[in-house]
Amino acid sequence: MGRKKKELPLIEGVKITDVAAEGNSIARVNEMVVFIPFGAPGDVADVQITRKKRSYAEGRIERMITPSPIRETPRCRHFGICGGCRWQHLPYEVQLQTKQRQVSDALTRIAKVPFPEISPILGSEEIWAYRNKMEYTFSDKMWLTREQLDSQEEFADRRAAGFHIPGAFDKVLDIEECHLQASLGDRIRLFIKNLGKEKGWEFYNLRENHGFLRTLMIRIVSTGEVMVVMSVGEDNKERITELMEALAEAFPEITSLHYVVNTKANDTISDQEIICYKGRPYIEEEMEGLRFRIGPKSFYQTNSRQAYRLYSVARRLADLKGDELVYDLYTGTGTIACFVARDCRHVIGIEYVPEAIEDAKINAEANALANTEFYAGDMKDVLTDTFVAEHGRPDVMIVDPPRAGMHEDVVKVILNAAPEKIVYVSCNPATQARDLAMLHEAYDITAVQPVDMFPHTHHVENVVALKRR
């Protein structure tokens, strides 16, 4: 017989005092730190403890007693459920202050190296409809909220098109609206969902891996071009053609329409053949007169306007004079490489995704940037001491790794290559701080500039300049 689960307490009159990592808020109850989602500093609420550990607890607001004076009304009807915009209830100024502190805390507590005064964070000019890329999942069994369950209502039609519930691969919340992308994204998603219902097409079952409508990616860039990539779970040519034709007719603004037949167990399509059904096989973003080609598998910063500010910061901190050899690590489609190529002698870009490197080469050629070259492969395998010996020691390195940061072997090669300057662009201040601690063996931090790419979320980009001692 299993051990009876201990009932966790409801604590009355808890005062929330601060904002924490991962978008949670903080309260202290009898010297115990409690992490509470969707709280605001100054809230007084009854909190149901949902998880208890030795050093901390987690809880949820069960009843609001006194809302914080800084609390704002969230714009989105799905706030608090979908998990995507956990800070919609906080004023944007408070969000920025919290992100600035997040960068400072990472450098102080993790890097533990000297750093200059952090420049004020660059906030996003647009805090709504700022994303150029959104991804949705179709499901035959939508997630029911607590309110829906408490209503005792029967939900015969559980078909959904929306977002995964955090931490649950097979649970999808049906989304009526999302304010993070232009409204065209909502219209395309709802059109496909309603068409699927009308035609009786099976929405995907994520546990049993079957169904026709599976996932959807929509890209809307600042040039006005639109890419749609529809993933289906069945190779049904008749249905695919019907869906593609319906989309093309209903949305003539789509300039790049694709589909992919994905019958494997996971939703990723980076390893699948993507078919361009109509329009160009890519869309183009523009920055300072440069055009950047974005294919279905390409990485591009999801906030186009802030991407320009981010890359401008990186270029400014690189302080190029015109005669430098620059290495651009984790170059993606070569955006940063092309962005700085006109200010230096030569740029070498390295990236893991072969398709992205092909786009990088095309981008450089299309922009008449003959002083660039690109290599594909795992960073720790490509960037070796031998590679540096063959291609030349860089004067400047610009690195923009994924959230996991840089592999220790890559850091060692950077230290051996000994560039005069390093510009480290990061979407994760914690792993960036870890890497900065390793680089401190030979480098001092000379500038720190946070940039907010994702309003209403806890995510923040940070750019750090380093100079060799």
C-alpha positions in Angstrom: 0.0 0.0 0.0 1.5 3.4 -1.0 2.3 6.1 1.5 -0.5 8.6 1.9 0.5 11.9 0.2 0.9 14.7 2.8 -1.6 17.5 2.4 0.1 20.8 1.8 -1.1 23.9 3.6 -3.0 27.0 2.4 -1.2 30.0 3.9 -3.3 33.1 4.4 -2.2 36.7 4.0 1.1 36.1 2.2 2.8 39.3 1.1 4.8 39.0 -2.2 8.0 41.0 -2.0 9.9 40.6 -5.2 10.2 39.1 -8.7 12.3 35.9 -9.1 13.9 33.9 -11.9 11.9 32.0 -14.5 9.1 34.6 -14.2 8.0 33.7 -10.7 7.5 36.0 -7.7 8.9 35.6 -4.2 7.4 35.6 -0.7 8.9 34.6 2.7 6.8 32.6 5.1 8.5 31.8 8.4 11.9 32.1 6.9 10.9 29.8 4.0 11.2 31.2 0.5 8.1 30.6 -1.6 8.1 30.9 -5.4 4.7 31.9 -6.7 3.9 32.4 -10.4 2.0 35.4 -11.6 2.5 37.4 -8.5 3.5 41.1 -8.3 5.6 42.8 -5.6 3.1 44.2 -3.1 0.4 41.6 -3.7 -1.2 40.2 -0.5 -2.9 36.8 -1.2 -3.8 33.4 0.2 -1.3 31.0 -1.2 -1.8 27.3 -1.7 1.5 25.5 -1.3 1.9 23.0 -4.2 5.4 21.7 -3.5 7.6 21.8 -0.4 11.4 21.2 -0.2 13.8 21.7 2.7 15.0 25.1 1.5 12.1 26.4 -0.4 8.5 25.9 -1.4 6.3 26.5 -4.5 2.8 27.8 -4.4 -0.1 29.4 -6.3 -2.3 32.4 -5.6 -5.6 30.9 -4.4 -7.3 34.2 -3.5 -6.1 37.7 -4.0 -6.7 39.9 -0.9 -5.0 43.1 -1.9 -3.6 43.5 -5.4 -0.3 45.3 -5.7 -0.6 49.0 -6.7 1.8 48.3 -9.6 -0.3 45.4 -11.0 -1.7 45.8 -14.5 -4.5 44.1 -16.2 -3.1 41.5 -18.6 -4.1 42.1 -22.2 -4.4 38.4 -23.2 -7.3 36.2 -22.2 -5.0 33.2 -21.9 -2.7 34.9 -19.4 -1.9 32.6 -16.4 -2.6 29.4 -18.4 -0.5 29.3 -21.5 2.7 30.1 -19.7 4.2 32.2 -22.5 3.9 35.8 -21.2 4.3 35.4 -17.4 4.9 39.1 -16.8 1.9 40.7 -18.6 0.6 41.9 -15.2 3.8 43.9 -14.5 4.5 47.4 -15.9 7.2 47.2 -18.6 9.5 49.5 -16.5 9.4 46.9 -13.7 10.1 44.1 -16.2 13.2 46.0 -17.4 14.4 46.7 -13.9 14.1 43.0 -13.1 16.0 41.9 -16.2 18.8 44.4 -15.5 19.1 42.9 -12.0 19.1 39.4 -13.4 22.2 40.3 -15.5 23.9 41.9 -12.5 23.1 38.9 -10.3 24.5 36.4 -12.8 27.8 38.3 -13.1 28.1 38.7 -9.4 27.1 35.3 -8.2 28.2 33.0 -11.0 31.0 34.7 -12.9 32.4 36.3 -9.7 34.8 38.4 -11.8 35.2 42.2 -11.9 32.9 44.0 -14.3 32.2 47.7 -15.0 28.9 49.5 -14.3 26.2 47.8 -16.4 24.7 50.1 -19.1 20.9 50.7 -18.8 19.0 47.9 -20.5 17.7 48.7 -24.0 14.0 48.2 -23.9 12.0 47.0 -26.9 10.4 49.8 -28.9 7.3 47.5 -29.4 6.1 45.4 -26.5 3.2 43.8 -28.5 3.2 42.0 -31.9 7.0 42.1 -31.8 7.7 38.4 -32.7 8.4 37.5 -36.3 8.0 33.8 -35.6 5.4 31.7 -33.8 4.9 27.9 -33.6 1.7 26.2 -32.8 0.6 22.6 -32.2 -2.6 20.8 -33.2 -4.1 18.3 -30.8 -7.2 16.1 -30.6 -7.4 16.5 -26.9 -7.2 20.1 -25.7 -6.1 20.9 -22.2 -9.0 21.8 -19.9 -8.4 24.7 -17.5 -9.3 24.5 -13.8 -12.3 26.8 -14.5 -13.5 24.5 -17.3 -13.2 21.4 -15.1 -15.0 23.1 -12.3 -17.8 24.1 -14.6 -18.9 20.5 -15.0 -19.5 21.3 -18.6 -19.1 18.5 -21.2 -16.5 19.3 -23.8 -17.3 16.9 -26.7 -15.0 18.7 -29.2 -11.5 18.7 -27.7 -9.7 19.7 -30.9 -7.2 22.4 -30.4 -4.6 24.6 -32.1 -2.3 26.4 -29.7 0.6 26.0 -27.2 2.0 23.2 -25.1 1.3 23.6 -21.4 4.7 24.1 -19.8 6.3 20.8 -18.8 3.6 18.7 -20.6 4.5 17.5 -24.1 1.0 16.0 -24.7 -1.2 18.8 -23.3 -2.1 21.7 -25.7 -4.1 24.8 -24.7 -6.4 26.0 -27.5 -5.5 29.6 -28.3 -8.0 32.1 -29.6 -5.5 35.0 -29.7 -1.8 35.8 -29.2 -0.6 39.4 -28.9 3.0 38.6 -29.6 2.7 38.4 -33.4 0.7 40.5 -35.9 -3.0 39.5 -36.1 -2.4 37.7 -39.4 -0.8 34.9 -37.4 -4.1 34.4 -35.5 -6.1 34.5 -38.6 -4.0 31.8 -40.4 -4.0 29.5 -37.4 -7.8 29.8 -36.8 -8.4 29.3 -40.5 -6.6 26.0 -40.5 -8.2 24.9 -37.3 -11.7 25.6 -38.6 -11.0 24.1 -42.0 -9.8 20.9 -40.3 -13.0 20.7 -38.3 -15.1 21.4 -41.4 -13.3 18.7 -43.4 -13.2 16.2 -40.6 -9.4 16.0 -40.7 -7.9 14.3 -37.6 -6.1 16.6 -35.3 -2.8 15.0 -34.0 -2.8 12.7 -31.0 0.5 13.4 -29.3 0.5 10.3 -27.2 -0.3 7.8 -29.9 1.4 9.7 -32.8 -1.3 9.8 -35.4 -3.4 12.4 -37.1 -3.2 14.8 -40.0 -2.9 18.3 -38.7 0.2 18.4 -36.6 2.2 21.7 -36.2 2.3 25.2 -37.8 5.1 27.8 -38.1 4.3 31.4 -39.1 7.0 34.0 -39.9 6.1 37.6 -40.5 9.1 39.8 -41.1 9.6 43.6 -41.2 9.7 43.6 -45.0 6.1 42.4 -45.1 7.0 38.9 -46.4 5.2 36.0 -44.8 6.3 32.3 -44.5 3.9 29.5 -43.5 5.2 26.0 -42.8 2.5 23.4 -42.2 3.5 20.0 -40.7 1.2 17.1 -41.3 1.4 13.6 -39.8 0.1 11.7 -42.8 1.4 11.6 -46.4 -2.1 12.2 -47.9 -1.4 14.1 -51.1 -5.1 15.0 -51.7 -5.6 16.5 -48.3 -2.2 18.3 -48.4 -3.1 19.9 -51.8 -6.5 20.9 -50.5 -5.0 22.5 -47.5 -2.3 24.3 -49.3 -4.7 25.6 -52.0 -7.1 26.8 -49.4 -4.3 28.7 -47.6 -3.0 30.3 -50.8 -6.4 31.5 -51.8 -7.5 32.8 -48.4 -4.2 34.5 -47.6 -2.6 35.9 -50.8 -0.1 37.8 -48.5 1.7 34.5 -47.9 4.9 34.8 -50.0 6.5 31.5 -49.0 4.1 28.5 -48.4 5.6 25.1 -47.3 4.5 21.8 -46.0 6.4 18.9 -44.4 5.2 15.3 -43.8 6.4 14.4 -40.3 5.6 10.8 -39.2 8.3 10.5 -36.6 7.7 10.6 -32.8 8.7 14.2 -32.2 7.6 17.5 -33.7 11.0 18.8 -34.8 11.3 19.3 -38.6 15.0 20.3 -38.8 15.8 16.8 -40.0 12.8 16.5 -42.4 12.4 17.5 -46.1 10.4 20.7 -46.3 8.5 21.2 -49.6 7.9 24.7 -50.9 4.4 24.5 -52.4 4.0 28.1 -53.6 6.0 31.3 -53.7 9.7 31.6 -53.0 11.4 29.0 -50.7 12.5 31.8 -48.4 11.6 35.2 -47.1 14.0 38.1 -46.6 14.6 40.4 -43.7 16.3 43.8 -44.1 18.8 45.6 -41.9 20.8 48.8 -42.9 20.2 48.0 -46.5 21.4 44.5 -46.1 19.0 41.6 -47.1 19.0 38.4 -45.1 17.5 35.2 -46.5 15.5 33.1 -44.0 14.6 29.6 -45.0 12.2 27.3 -43.1 15.1 25.8 -41.0 17.0 29.1 -40.5 17.5 30.7 -37.2 16.8 34.5 -37.1 16.3 36.6 -34.0 12.5 36.6 -33.4 12.3 40.4 -32.6 13.4 42.0 -35.8 13.6 45.6 -34.5 15.5 44.7 -31.4 17.8 42.4 -33.4 19.0 45.5 -35.2 19.7 47.2 -31.9 21.4 44.0 -30.5 23.7 43.7 -33.5 24.4 47.4 -33.5 25.6 47.0 -29.8 27.8 44.0 -30.8 29.3 46.0 -33.7 29.9 49.0 -31.5 31.6 47.0 -28.7 33.8 45.2 -31.3 35.1 48.7 -32.2 36.3 47.7 -35.6 38.9 49.8 -37.4 38.7 48.2 -40.8 41.8 45.9 -40.9 40.6 43.1 -38.5 40.1 39.4 -39.0 36.8 38.6 -37.2 35.6 35.1 -36.2 31.8 35.0 -35.9 31.0 31.8 -33.8 27.5 30.3 -34.0 26.9 32.6 -37.0 23.4 31.1 -37.9 22.5 32.6 -41.3 25.5 34.9 -41.1 23.5 37.9 -39.9 26.2 39.3 -37.5 29.0 38.3 -39.9 27.4 40.2 -42.8 26.4 43.1 -40.5 30.1 43.7 -39.5 31.7 42.7 -42.8 31.8 46.2 -44.2 33.8 47.4 -41.1 36.6 44.8 -41.1 39.0 43.1 -43.4 37.6 39.6 -43.3 35.0 37.5 -41.4 34.9 33.8 -40.8 31.5 32.4 -39.7 31.0 28.9 -38.1 27.6 27.3 -37.5 26.3 23.8 -36.7 23.3 23.8 -39.1 24.4 23.2 -42.7 21.3 24.8 -44.2 21.9 27.9 -42.2 25.5 28.1 -43.6 24.2 27.8 -47.1 21.9 30.7 -46.4 24.8 32.6 -44.9 26.8 32.2 -48.1 23.8 33.3 -50.1 23.3 36.3 -47.9 26.9 37.4 -48.2 26.8 37.0 -52.0 23.5 38.8 -52.3 24.9 41.7 -50.4 28.2 41.7 -52.4 30.3 40.9 -49.3 33.2 39.1 -50.8 35.3 39.3 -47.6 33.3 36.5 -45.8 33.6 32.7 -45.6 31.5 30.2 -43.7 32.0 26.7 -42.3 29.4 24.2 -41.0 29.9 21.7 -38.2 29.8 21.2 -34.5 31.7 24.2 -33.0 34.1 22.1 -30.8 34.9 20.0 -33.9 35.4 22.8 -36.4 37.0 25.5 -34.2 40.3 23.8 -33.3 43.8 25.0 -32.9 44.5 23.6 -36.3 41.6 25.6 -37.8 43.0 28.8 -36.3 46.5 28.0 -37.5 45.2 27.5 -41.1 42.8 30.5 -41.2 44.7 33.0 -39.1 44.5 34.2 -35.6 41.4 36.4 -35.1 41.7 40.0 -33.9 38.1 39.9 -32.8 35.8 37.1 -31.9 32.0 37.6 -31.8 30.2 34.6 -30.1 26.5 34.1 -29.9 25.9 30.6 -28.6 22.6 28.9 -27.8 21.2 28.9 -24.3 23.5 26.2 -23.1 26.5 28.5 -23.7 29.9 27.4 -25.0 31.4 24.0 -24.7 34.5 24.0 -22.5 36.7 22.8 -25.5 35.5 25.9 -27.5 36.5 28.2 -24.6 39.9 26.6 -24.5 40.4 27.2 -28.3 39.3 30.8 -27.8 41.9 31.2 -25.1 44.6 29.6 -27.3 43.6 31.8 -30.3 44.0 34.8 -28.0 42.0 37.4 -30.0 42.5 41.0 -28.7 38.8 41.4 -28.2 35.8 39.2 -27.6 32.1 40.3 -27.9 29.9 37.7 -26.2 26.2 37.9 -27.1 24.0 35.7 -24.9 20.3 34.8 -24.4 21.1 33.2 -21.1 23.1 35.4 -18.6 23.7 32.4 -16.3 25.6 30.3 -18.8 27.2 33.4 -20.2 28.5 34.2 -16.6 29.8 30.6 -16.3 31.8 31.1 -19.6 33.0 34.5 -18.6 34.5 33.0 -15.4 36.6 30.6 -17.7 37.6 33.4 -20.0 38.7 35.5 -17.1 42.0 33.5 -17.2 43.1 36.0 -19.9 40.3 38.5 -20.4 38.8 41.5 -18.5 35.2 42.6 -19.0 35.1 46.2 -20.4 31.4 46.7 -21.1 28.0 45.1 -20.3 24.9 45.9 -22.3 21.6 44.1 -21.7 19.0 44.2 -24.4 15.3 43.2 -24.0 14.2 41.1 -26.9 11.2 39.5 -25.3 8.8 41.8 -23.4 6.4 40.1 -20.9 8.8 37.2 -20.4 11.8 36.8 -18.1 14.2 36.2 -21.0 16.9 38.8 -21.6 19.8 39.1 -24.0 23.2 40.4 -22.8 26.2 41.6 -24.7 29.6 41.6 -22.9 32.8 43.1 -24.3 36.2 41.5 -23.2 39.7 42.7 -23.8 42.8 40.5 -23.5 45.2 41.4 -20.7 
